[in-house]
Amino acid sequence: YHVTPTEIRQSNRFSGSSLALAPDTLMIPLKRNPRPVVKQSAQDQKDQKVNTFLRIMNSKVGRAEMVKDKIGRKEAVAYLEINDYNVEESVADAKDDLGWEAQDARKKYCQNATAESSLLIEMT
């Protein structure tokens, strides 16, 4: 049990080394875990998932350089709420949205470039 005699005496409320003074039934105290288990609240778990989502999405691997701006905390919470705080599904949705935004931005850039080149041709 890895319990010292002093701990046994203290838990059974007797002193001395004679077992004649001890109660009929000895209680052996259990050692406490040196690291107490800390239960996380629901809010702590949600915050942890938000932080995980942000870490994934704002890393170069997660974003694949699709957009220049990083995702903010409010946007992360929105993606997670939509997906019932499932981080994997939230990341997939965000990547889909960012991919669409990047593709849309490329289309607009190409349209603007075409319009500018048309103006240059007309001016000459």
mmCIF file of the C-alpha atoms, coordinates in Angstrom:
data_MODEL
# 
_entry.id   MODEL 
# 
loop_
_atom_site.group_PDB 
_atom_site.id 
_atom_site.type_symbol 
_atom_site.label_atom_id 
_atom_site.label_alt_id 
_atom_site.label_comp_id 
_atom_site.label_asym_id 
_atom_site.label_entity_id 
_atom_site.label_seq_id 
_atom_site.pdbx_PDB_ins_code 
_atom_site.Cartn_x 
_atom_site.Cartn_y 
_atom_site.Cartn_z 
_atom_site.occupancy 
_atom_site.B_iso_or_equiv 
_atom_site.pdbx_formal_charge 
_atom_site.auth_seq_id 
_atom_site.auth_comp_id 
_atom_site.auth_asym_id 
_atom_site.auth_atom_id 
_atom_site.pdbx_PDB_model_num 
ATOM 1   C CA . TYR A 1 1   ? 0.000   0.000  0.000   1.00 0.00 ? 1   TYR A CA 1 
ATOM 2   C CA . HIS A 1 2   ? 3.058   2.275  0.345   1.00 0.00 ? 2   HIS A CA 1 
ATOM 3   C CA . VAL A 1 3   ? 1.684   3.814  3.550   1.00 0.00 ? 3   VAL A CA 1 
ATOM 4   C CA . THR A 1 4   ? 3.869   4.689  6.518   1.00 0.00 ? 4   THR A CA 1 
ATOM 5   C CA . PRO A 1 5   ? 3.023   3.522  10.060  1.00 0.00 ? 5   PRO A CA 1 
ATOM 6   C CA . THR A 1 6   ? 2.554   7.151  11.054  1.00 0.00 ? 6   THR A CA 1 
ATOM 7   C CA . GLU A 1 7   ? -0.119  7.603  8.368   1.00 0.00 ? 7   GLU A CA 1 
ATOM 8   C CA . ILE A 1 8   ? -1.904  4.452  9.585   1.00 0.00 ? 8   ILE A CA 1 
ATOM 9   C CA . ARG A 1 9   ? -1.827  5.734  13.176  1.00 0.00 ? 9   ARG A CA 1 
ATOM 10  C CA . GLN A 1 10  ? -3.123  9.138  12.130  1.00 0.00 ? 10  GLN A CA 1 
ATOM 11  C CA . SER A 1 11  ? -5.993  7.760  10.053  1.00 0.00 ? 11  SER A CA 1 
ATOM 12  C CA . ASN A 1 12  ? -7.006  5.366  12.863  1.00 0.00 ? 12  ASN A CA 1 
ATOM 13  C CA . ARG A 1 13  ? -6.561  8.002  15.575  1.00 0.00 ? 13  ARG A CA 1 
ATOM 14  C CA . PHE A 1 14  ? -4.227  6.188  17.876  1.00 0.00 ? 14  PHE A CA 1 
ATOM 15  C CA . SER A 1 15  ? -0.700  6.864  18.997  1.00 0.00 ? 15  SER A CA 1 
ATOM 16  C CA . GLY A 1 16  ? 2.097   4.628  20.099  1.00 0.00 ? 16  GLY A CA 1 
ATOM 17  C CA . SER A 1 17  ? 3.558   1.571  18.523  1.00 0.00 ? 17  SER A CA 1 
ATOM 18  C CA . SER A 1 18  ? 1.572   -1.056 20.431  1.00 0.00 ? 18  SER A CA 1 
ATOM 19  C CA . LEU A 1 19  ? -1.201  -2.686 18.431  1.00 0.00 ? 19  LEU A CA 1 
ATOM 20  C CA . ALA A 1 20  ? -3.007  -3.314 21.711  1.00 0.00 ? 20  ALA A CA 1 
ATOM 21  C CA . LEU A 1 21  ? -3.947  0.365  21.659  1.00 0.00 ? 21  LEU A CA 1 
ATOM 22  C CA . ALA A 1 22  ? -5.152  0.195  18.071  1.00 0.00 ? 22  ALA A CA 1 
ATOM 23  C CA . PRO A 1 23  ? -8.811  -0.250 17.115  1.00 0.00 ? 23  PRO A CA 1 
ATOM 24  C CA . ASP A 1 24  ? -10.038 -3.729 16.175  1.00 0.00 ? 24  ASP A CA 1 
ATOM 25  C CA . THR A 1 25  ? -10.243 -2.813 12.502  1.00 0.00 ? 25  THR A CA 1 
ATOM 26  C CA . LEU A 1 26  ? -7.436  -0.798 10.989  1.00 0.00 ? 26  LEU A CA 1 
ATOM 27  C CA . MET A 1 27  ? -8.158  1.633  8.205   1.00 0.00 ? 27  MET A CA 1 
ATOM 28  C CA . ILE A 1 28  ? -5.404  1.881  5.621   1.00 0.00 ? 28  ILE A CA 1 
ATOM 29  C CA . PRO A 1 29  ? -5.447  5.285  3.963   1.00 0.00 ? 29  PRO A CA 1 
ATOM 30  C CA . LEU A 1 30  ? -5.113  5.476  0.223   1.00 0.00 ? 30  LEU A CA 1 
ATOM 31  C CA . LYS A 1 31  ? -2.389  7.590  -1.228  1.00 0.00 ? 31  LYS A CA 1 
ATOM 32  C CA . ARG A 1 32  ? -3.708  10.581 -3.050  1.00 0.00 ? 32  ARG A CA 1 
ATOM 33  C CA . ASN A 1 33  ? -2.834  11.006 -6.658  1.00 0.00 ? 33  ASN A CA 1 
ATOM 34  C CA . PRO A 1 34  ? 0.017   13.528 -6.822  1.00 0.00 ? 34  PRO A CA 1 
ATOM 35  C CA . ARG A 1 35  ? -1.696  15.141 -9.802  1.00 0.00 ? 35  ARG A CA 1 
ATOM 36  C CA . PRO A 1 36  ? -5.301  15.814 -8.980  1.00 0.00 ? 36  PRO A CA 1 
ATOM 37  C CA . VAL A 1 37  ? -7.691  15.315 -11.855 1.00 0.00 ? 37  VAL A CA 1 
ATOM 38  C CA . VAL A 1 38  ? -9.036  18.647 -12.937 1.00 0.00 ? 38  VAL A CA 1 
ATOM 39  C CA . LYS A 1 39  ? -12.357 18.465 -14.702 1.00 0.00 ? 39  LYS A CA 1 
ATOM 40  C CA . GLN A 1 40  ? -12.782 20.871 -17.542 1.00 0.00 ? 40  GLN A CA 1 
ATOM 41  C CA . SER A 1 41  ? -15.919 22.902 -17.765 1.00 0.00 ? 41  SER A CA 1 
ATOM 42  C CA . ALA A 1 42  ? -17.896 22.950 -20.986 1.00 0.00 ? 42  ALA A CA 1 
ATOM 43  C CA . GLN A 1 43  ? -16.628 26.476 -21.662 1.00 0.00 ? 43  GLN A CA 1 
ATOM 44  C CA . ASP A 1 44  ? -13.005 25.365 -21.197 1.00 0.00 ? 44  ASP A CA 1 
ATOM 45  C CA . GLN A 1 45  ? -13.555 22.538 -23.675 1.00 0.00 ? 45  GLN A CA 1 
ATOM 46  C CA . LYS A 1 46  ? -15.082 24.947 -26.186 1.00 0.00 ? 46  LYS A CA 1 
ATOM 47  C CA . ASP A 1 47  ? -12.186 27.377 -25.744 1.00 0.00 ? 47  ASP A CA 1 
ATOM 48  C CA . GLN A 1 48  ? -9.745  24.537 -26.279 1.00 0.00 ? 48  GLN A CA 1 
ATOM 49  C CA . LYS A 1 49  ? -11.518 23.566 -29.514 1.00 0.00 ? 49  LYS A CA 1 
ATOM 50  C CA . VAL A 1 50  ? -11.514 27.194 -30.690 1.00 0.00 ? 50  VAL A CA 1 
ATOM 51  C CA . ASN A 1 51  ? -7.782  27.408 -30.032 1.00 0.00 ? 51  ASN A CA 1 
ATOM 52  C CA . THR A 1 52  ? -7.177  24.130 -31.880 1.00 0.00 ? 52  THR A CA 1 
ATOM 53  C CA . PHE A 1 53  ? -9.228  25.350 -34.836 1.00 0.00 ? 53  PHE A CA 1 
ATOM 54  C CA . LEU A 1 54  ? -7.331  28.656 -34.943 1.00 0.00 ? 54  LEU A CA 1 
ATOM 55  C CA . ARG A 1 55  ? -3.968  26.917 -34.682 1.00 0.00 ? 55  ARG A CA 1 
ATOM 56  C CA . ILE A 1 56  ? -4.823  24.636 -37.613 1.00 0.00 ? 56  ILE A CA 1 
ATOM 57  C CA . MET A 1 57  ? -6.359  27.304 -39.826 1.00 0.00 ? 57  MET A CA 1 
ATOM 58  C CA . ASN A 1 58  ? -3.756  29.987 -39.217 1.00 0.00 ? 58  ASN A CA 1 
ATOM 59  C CA . SER A 1 59  ? -0.811  27.706 -39.853 1.00 0.00 ? 59  SER A CA 1 
ATOM 60  C CA . LYS A 1 60  ? 0.647   27.663 -43.356 1.00 0.00 ? 60  LYS A CA 1 
ATOM 61  C CA . VAL A 1 61  ? -0.218  23.983 -43.722 1.00 0.00 ? 61  VAL A CA 1 
ATOM 62  C CA . GLY A 1 62  ? -3.860  24.513 -42.763 1.00 0.00 ? 62  GLY A CA 1 
ATOM 63  C CA . ARG A 1 63  ? -4.412  27.489 -45.015 1.00 0.00 ? 63  ARG A CA 1 
ATOM 64  C CA . ALA A 1 64  ? -2.186  26.409 -47.888 1.00 0.00 ? 64  ALA A CA 1 
ATOM 65  C CA . GLU A 1 65  ? -1.722  30.132 -48.525 1.00 0.00 ? 65  GLU A CA 1 
ATOM 66  C CA . MET A 1 66  ? -5.304  30.400 -49.818 1.00 0.00 ? 66  MET A CA 1 
ATOM 67  C CA . VAL A 1 67  ? -5.878  33.775 -48.254 1.00 0.00 ? 67  VAL A CA 1 
ATOM 68  C CA . LYS A 1 68  ? -3.717  36.517 -46.872 1.00 0.00 ? 68  LYS A CA 1 
ATOM 69  C CA . ASP A 1 69  ? -5.786  37.262 -43.765 1.00 0.00 ? 69  ASP A CA 1 
ATOM 70  C CA . LYS A 1 70  ? -5.893  35.014 -40.754 1.00 0.00 ? 70  LYS A CA 1 
ATOM 71  C CA . ILE A 1 71  ? -9.162  33.707 -39.354 1.00 0.00 ? 71  ILE A CA 1 
ATOM 72  C CA . GLY A 1 72  ? -10.294 35.512 -36.210 1.00 0.00 ? 72  GLY A CA 1 
ATOM 73  C CA . ARG A 1 73  ? -11.763 34.122 -33.021 1.00 0.00 ? 73  ARG A CA 1 
ATOM 74  C CA . LYS A 1 74  ? -15.355 35.163 -33.843 1.00 0.00 ? 74  LYS A CA 1 
ATOM 75  C CA . GLU A 1 75  ? -15.182 33.441 -37.214 1.00 0.00 ? 75  GLU A CA 1 
ATOM 76  C CA . ALA A 1 76  ? -13.702 30.324 -35.591 1.00 0.00 ? 76  ALA A CA 1 
ATOM 77  C CA . VAL A 1 77  ? -16.531 30.205 -33.041 1.00 0.00 ? 77  VAL A CA 1 
ATOM 78  C CA . ALA A 1 78  ? -19.073 30.568 -35.865 1.00 0.00 ? 78  ALA A CA 1 
ATOM 79  C CA . TYR A 1 79  ? -17.603 27.630 -37.823 1.00 0.00 ? 79  TYR A CA 1 
ATOM 80  C CA . LEU A 1 80  ? -17.487 25.499 -34.669 1.00 0.00 ? 80  LEU A CA 1 
ATOM 81  C CA . GLU A 1 81  ? -21.062 26.358 -33.648 1.00 0.00 ? 81  GLU A CA 1 
ATOM 82  C CA . ILE A 1 82  ? -22.338 25.432 -37.105 1.00 0.00 ? 82  ILE A CA 1 
ATOM 83  C CA . ASN A 1 83  ? -20.616 22.035 -36.809 1.00 0.00 ? 83  ASN A CA 1 
ATOM 84  C CA . ASP A 1 84  ? -21.529 21.333 -33.141 1.00 0.00 ? 84  ASP A CA 1 
ATOM 85  C CA . TYR A 1 85  ? -17.921 21.983 -32.072 1.00 0.00 ? 85  TYR A CA 1 
ATOM 86  C CA . ASN A 1 86  ? -16.530 19.223 -34.289 1.00 0.00 ? 86  ASN A CA 1 
ATOM 87  C CA . VAL A 1 87  ? -13.071 20.587 -35.115 1.00 0.00 ? 87  VAL A CA 1 
ATOM 88  C CA . GLU A 1 88  ? -12.448 18.368 -38.157 1.00 0.00 ? 88  GLU A CA 1 
ATOM 89  C CA . GLU A 1 89  ? -15.731 19.280 -39.855 1.00 0.00 ? 89  GLU A CA 1 
ATOM 90  C CA . SER A 1 90  ? -15.237 22.954 -39.005 1.00 0.00 ? 90  SER A CA 1 
ATOM 91  C CA . VAL A 1 91  ? -11.763 22.971 -40.537 1.00 0.00 ? 91  VAL A CA 1 
ATOM 92  C CA . ALA A 1 92  ? -13.087 21.254 -43.672 1.00 0.00 ? 92  ALA A CA 1 
ATOM 93  C CA . ASP A 1 93  ? -15.899 23.824 -44.025 1.00 0.00 ? 93  ASP A CA 1 
ATOM 94  C CA . ALA A 1 94  ? -13.532 26.720 -43.472 1.00 0.00 ? 94  ALA A CA 1 
ATOM 95  C CA . LYS A 1 95  ? -11.075 25.387 -46.047 1.00 0.00 ? 95  LYS A CA 1 
ATOM 96  C CA . ASP A 1 96  ? -13.916 24.980 -48.549 1.00 0.00 ? 96  ASP A CA 1 
ATOM 97  C CA . ASP A 1 97  ? -15.043 28.559 -47.929 1.00 0.00 ? 97  ASP A CA 1 
ATOM 98  C CA . LEU A 1 98  ? -11.515 29.929 -48.145 1.00 0.00 ? 98  LEU A CA 1 
ATOM 99  C CA . GLY A 1 99  ? -10.898 27.986 -51.342 1.00 0.00 ? 99  GLY A CA 1 
ATOM 100 C CA . TRP A 1 100 ? -14.064 29.454 -52.834 1.00 0.00 ? 100 TRP A CA 1 
ATOM 101 C CA . GLU A 1 101 ? -13.028 32.964 -51.734 1.00 0.00 ? 101 GLU A CA 1 
ATOM 102 C CA . ALA A 1 102 ? -9.577  32.529 -53.259 1.00 0.00 ? 102 ALA A CA 1 
ATOM 103 C CA . GLN A 1 103 ? -11.072 31.222 -56.497 1.00 0.00 ? 103 GLN A CA 1 
ATOM 104 C CA . ASP A 1 104 ? -13.554 34.114 -56.605 1.00 0.00 ? 104 ASP A CA 1 
ATOM 105 C CA . ALA A 1 105 ? -10.734 36.592 -55.973 1.00 0.00 ? 105 ALA A CA 1 
ATOM 106 C CA . ARG A 1 106 ? -8.751  35.102 -58.885 1.00 0.00 ? 106 ARG A CA 1 
ATOM 107 C CA . LYS A 1 107 ? -11.787 35.438 -61.184 1.00 0.00 ? 107 LYS A CA 1 
ATOM 108 C CA . LYS A 1 108 ? -12.245 39.079 -60.220 1.00 0.00 ? 108 LYS A CA 1 
ATOM 109 C CA . TYR A 1 109 ? -8.537  39.730 -60.710 1.00 0.00 ? 109 TYR A CA 1 
ATOM 110 C CA . CYS A 1 110 ? -8.667  38.181 -64.185 1.00 0.00 ? 110 CYS A CA 1 
ATOM 111 C CA . GLN A 1 111 ? -11.793 40.173 -65.069 1.00 0.00 ? 111 GLN A CA 1 
ATOM 112 C CA . ASN A 1 112 ? -10.160 43.410 -63.896 1.00 0.00 ? 112 ASN A CA 1 
ATOM 113 C CA . ALA A 1 113 ? -6.991  42.617 -65.809 1.00 0.00 ? 113 ALA A CA 1 
ATOM 114 C CA . THR A 1 114 ? -9.019  41.918 -68.955 1.00 0.00 ? 114 THR A CA 1 
ATOM 115 C CA . ALA A 1 115 ? -10.976 45.154 -68.527 1.00 0.00 ? 115 ALA A CA 1 
ATOM 116 C CA . GLU A 1 116 ? -7.771  47.153 -68.029 1.00 0.00 ? 116 GLU A CA 1 
ATOM 117 C CA . SER A 1 117 ? -6.158  45.630 -71.091 1.00 0.00 ? 117 SER A CA 1 
ATOM 118 C CA . SER A 1 118 ? -9.301  46.452 -73.111 1.00 0.00 ? 118 SER A CA 1 
ATOM 119 C CA . LEU A 1 119 ? -9.059  50.073 -71.976 1.00 0.00 ? 119 LEU A CA 1 
ATOM 120 C CA . LEU A 1 120 ? -5.411  50.226 -72.942 1.00 0.00 ? 120 LEU A CA 1 
ATOM 121 C CA . ILE A 1 121 ? -6.179  48.841 -76.391 1.00 0.00 ? 121 ILE A CA 1 
ATOM 122 C CA . GLU A 1 122 ? -9.016  51.349 -76.885 1.00 0.00 ? 122 GLU A CA 1 
ATOM 123 C CA . MET A 1 123 ? -6.792  54.236 -75.801 1.00 0.00 ? 123 MET A CA 1 
ATOM 124 C CA . THR A 1 124 ? -4.144  53.417 -78.391 1.00 0.00 ? 124 THR A CA 1 
# 
